[in-house]
Every structure is written in C-alpha cells, then in structure tokens.
Amino acid sequence: MPPCSGSRTVFGGQSTGGTAGGTYASFGGVTHTPETFANALTAWQQWQESPWGRLRYTLAAANLDRHIAAQGDILDLAGADGGDSIPLARQGHRVTIADFTPDMLAAAQQRAQAAGVDITCVESDATDLPDDIGDYDVVLCHNLLQYQTDPVPTLKAAVNKLRPNGLLSVMAFNRHAAPLVAADSPTFNAKITLYTADEISAVLADLGCSVIGHYGIRSDREPYLHTARIFQLIARSQR
C-alpha cells in the first residue's frame, strides 16, 4: 500500500458495518465511537500546541530516535492527526496512519500537506486492520491502551504487523502516577484504564517482543521512569 501524493485514505477494516458516523470500536469491552474523539479534535490540537504538549512529542521522538537505525515503513496505530508520525515522514520514513475517526484522518491529511510529505491514511479499527495494509519496520501504539480494559488484542495486532526484528513503540498513562493523571482533566470524554510499564512489558514478552527501551516522559532515570505520568516502551520483535 504505497504512499501517494499528499495522502491517501483507504476505507475498510471497521469493527462493524454502517456509515462513517455509525461505526464503532469496542476496546476490551469499552465502546468508543469516532464522535468521542472527533468532538474533541479542536481541544486535542490545542493541547498539542501547548508547551507541555510539544514537550511530550519532542521527548517521545527523541526516545524513538535512539533505536531507529534507518529510514523505513512506519505504521501509526490509532495515529489520529499524525502528531507522532508526520514528523517521521519529514525525516524520510514512509508513514501509514490507521485510525477509525474520519475527522482525525482528515486533519492528518491537512497536516501532511502543510508539511509537504506523502502519507497513507487507513480508516480502520486498531484490531481489525485491512489484510492488504502490509508489514512495517516500526509500529507506533501511542495514547491508545488507556482506552481499553484489555491491552492484549491491540498489542497483538501491532506485533503482527511488525517485520522480523521490527520495533514497537508503546506509550500509555502510568497507573503508578494515578494521582497525577486524575489531576489532569482528560482531553477526550472517554473512560480510561491505567496500566504499568511492567504489565505491558509482560504482555509484549508473551507476544515475542523484547523491551529494549523504557522511558518515562520527562525522565528516563530511576526512580522517575516508574512514576512518570506517561511511560514509553520500545520493544523489538524476536520473530
């Protein structure tokens, strides 16, 4: 599924049939509709442009840069408007963004056009990707797991899209920092579930991935990486 000029949107892989406004994703028993996220798009973009939002993206990118050796194919799972992956496209990577919210994908297209890069957009549930989406050198699973009561199906779907020795980057809210998370009003009006880095590391090990990088957003030093509001794990497929 090669990129094309500007961007390309592929419709398919929905968890149910229906119109674009009526499809939904059921994440481990918690159902969220595309409108859940579309209705907060403006607030989401305002947060991205805030100093702390820019810091989050800068740190996540710096952590990932430690492990990416060369240009390759990148899948941004539930990639929204491309905040993580379009900067990677600017570095020469071939980027595919999969998201089940059409408004987010439209925003990603606009951002890619403004950046002068080519991307591929796929309208799809994270756990029901189209068969022809291909495999990737890097898969991003950022800001997604907290919307699920069971992280295994999405992590399994992400790992299954990795090429041999591919990299998976996972970011999620940290249960050890629950008071900090609770003190910050959510951008999206959606129920969240908190995990620890150790719990997600164990799932990744069961799926055949070895964690090669553990970071707390804003610190990668003990003990702060265990208490950071957001943790980032970078794992390598052992297949």
C-alpha positions in Angstrom: 0.0 0.0 0.0 2.4 2.7 -1.2 2.0 6.4 -0.3 0.7 8.8 -2.9 0.9 12.5 -3.4 -0.3 14.3 -0.4 -2.1 11.4 1.2 -4.4 8.5 0.5 -7.4 7.3 2.5 -8.4 3.7 2.5 -11.8 2.8 4.0 -12.1 -0.7 5.5 -11.4 -2.8 8.4 -14.2 -1.4 10.6 -15.2 -3.4 13.6 -18.9 -3.1 12.4 -20.6 -2.0 9.3 -22.6 1.2 8.9 -22.0 4.8 7.9 -18.8 6.6 8.9 -20.7 8.2 11.8 -22.2 4.9 13.0 -19.2 2.6 13.1 -17.6 2.0 16.5 -14.6 0.3 18.1 -15.0 -2.0 21.1 -11.7 -2.0 23.0 -11.7 -4.8 25.6 -15.4 -4.2 26.4 -15.3 -0.4 26.4 -17.0 1.1 23.4 -16.0 4.4 21.9 -17.4 5.9 18.8 -15.5 8.1 16.3 -17.5 11.0 17.6 -15.9 10.5 21.0 -12.7 11.7 19.5 -13.9 13.9 16.6 -15.8 16.1 19.1 -12.6 16.8 20.9 -10.4 17.4 17.9 -10.0 21.1 18.4 -9.2 20.7 22.1 -6.7 17.9 21.2 -4.9 20.2 18.7 -4.8 23.0 21.2 -3.2 20.6 23.7 -0.7 19.5 21.1 0.4 23.1 20.6 0.7 23.9 24.3 4.2 23.9 25.8 3.6 20.6 27.6 2.1 19.0 24.5 5.1 20.0 22.4 7.4 18.6 25.1 5.6 15.3 25.1 6.0 14.9 21.3 9.6 16.1 21.4 10.6 13.6 24.1 8.8 10.7 22.5 10.5 11.4 19.2 13.9 11.6 20.9 13.4 8.3 22.7 12.4 6.6 19.4 15.4 8.2 17.6 17.7 6.2 19.9 16.5 3.0 18.3 15.6 3.7 14.7 18.7 3.0 12.6 17.5 3.8 9.1 14.5 5.1 7.0 11.7 2.5 6.8 8.0 1.8 6.8 6.1 3.1 9.8 2.5 2.3 11.0 1.0 4.8 13.4 -1.8 2.8 15.0 -4.7 5.0 16.1 -2.4 7.8 14.9 -5.1 10.5 15.0 -3.9 13.6 13.2 -0.4 12.4 12.8 1.3 14.3 15.6 3.8 11.5 16.2 4.3 10.1 12.7 4.2 13.1 10.3 7.5 14.4 11.7 8.9 10.9 10.9 7.6 11.3 7.3 9.6 14.6 7.2 12.7 12.5 8.0 12.1 10.3 5.0 10.2 7.4 6.6 7.2 6.0 4.7 4.2 6.6 7.0 0.8 4.9 7.2 -1.7 6.3 9.8 -4.5 3.9 10.8 -7.4 5.5 12.8 -11.2 4.9 13.0 -12.1 8.6 13.2 -12.5 10.2 9.8 -12.1 13.7 11.2 -8.7 12.8 12.7 -7.6 11.3 9.3 -8.7 14.5 7.5 -6.7 16.5 10.0 -3.7 14.3 9.3 -4.1 14.8 5.6 -4.1 18.6 6.1 -1.0 18.4 8.4 0.9 16.2 5.8 0.1 18.6 3.0 1.3 21.6 5.1 4.5 19.6 5.9 5.0 18.7 2.2 5.1 15.0 2.8 3.3 11.9 1.5 1.4 9.6 3.9 -1.2 6.9 3.6 -4.3 7.1 5.7 -6.4 4.0 6.6 -9.8 4.3 8.3 -9.8 1.2 10.5 -10.2 -0.2 13.9 -6.9 -0.8 15.6 -7.6 -4.5 16.0 -9.2 -5.1 12.6 -6.7 -3.7 10.0 -7.2 -4.4 6.3 -5.4 -7.5 5.0 -3.5 -5.5 2.4 -2.0 -3.0 4.8 1.3 -4.8 4.8 4.1 -5.2 7.4 6.3 -2.5 8.9 9.7 -1.8 10.3 8.2 0.3 13.1 4.7 0.4 14.7 3.6 3.2 17.0 1.0 2.5 19.6 0.8 5.8 21.4 -2.1 7.2 23.5 -4.3 4.2 22.8 -4.0 1.5 25.5 -5.7 3.6 28.2 -8.9 3.4 26.2 -9.0 -0.4 26.6 -9.7 -2.7 29.5 -7.7 -5.4 27.9 -4.5 -4.3 26.0 -3.7 -7.7 24.6 -5.8 -7.6 21.3 -4.3 -4.3 20.2 -0.8 -5.2 21.2 -1.2 -8.5 19.3 -2.4 -6.7 16.3 0.5 -4.3 16.4 3.1 -7.1 16.8 1.5 -9.0 13.9 2.3 -6.0 11.6 6.0 -6.0 12.5 8.6 -7.3 10.2 11.3 -9.5 11.6 13.3 -7.5 14.2 10.9 -4.7 13.8 10.3 -2.0 16.5 7.2 -1.4 18.5 6.8 1.9 20.5 4.1 1.9 23.2 3.0 4.9 25.2 0.3 4.9 27.8 -0.7 6.6 31.1 1.0 5.1 34.1 -1.1 3.6 36.9 1.8 4.4 39.4 1.1 8.1 38.6 -2.6 7.8 39.0 -2.9 11.0 41.2 -1.1 13.0 38.5 -3.4 11.6 35.8 -6.5 12.3 37.8 -5.4 15.9 38.4 -5.2 16.5 34.7 -8.6 16.8 33.0 -8.9 14.5 30.1 -9.0 15.8 26.5 -11.4 13.1 25.3 -14.6 12.4 27.2 -13.8 8.7 27.4 -13.3 6.2 30.2 -9.6 5.2 30.6 -7.8 2.3 32.2 -4.4 2.7 33.7 -1.5 0.1 33.3 2.0 -0.1 34.5 5.1 -0.4 32.3 5.8 -3.8 33.9 2.3 -5.1 33.0 2.7 -4.0 29.3 6.2 -5.4 29.2 4.9 -8.8 30.3 2.3 -8.8 27.5 5.0 -7.9 25.0 7.2 -10.7 26.2 4.3 -13.1 25.7 3.9 -11.8 22.2 7.5 -12.4 21.3 8.9 -8.9 21.8 11.8 -7.9 24.0 11.8 -4.4 25.6 15.0 -2.6 24.7 14.0 0.9 26.0 11.9 2.0 29.0 11.3 5.7 29.3 9.2 8.0 31.5 8.1 11.0 29.5 10.3 13.8 31.0 12.8 11.4 32.6 14.5 8.0 31.8 16.3 7.8 35.1 15.5 5.8 38.2 13.2 6.1 40.0 11.3 8.7 37.9 10.7 6.5 34.9 8.4 4.4 37.2 6.4 7.4 38.4 6.2 9.4 35.2 2.6 10.3 34.1 3.2 8.6 30.8 5.6 5.7 30.1 7.1 4.7 26.8 8.3 1.2 26.0 10.3 0.4 22.8 10.4 -3.3 22.0 12.0 -5.4 19.3 10.2 -8.3 17.7 12.1 -11.6 18.2 10.5 -13.3 15.2 
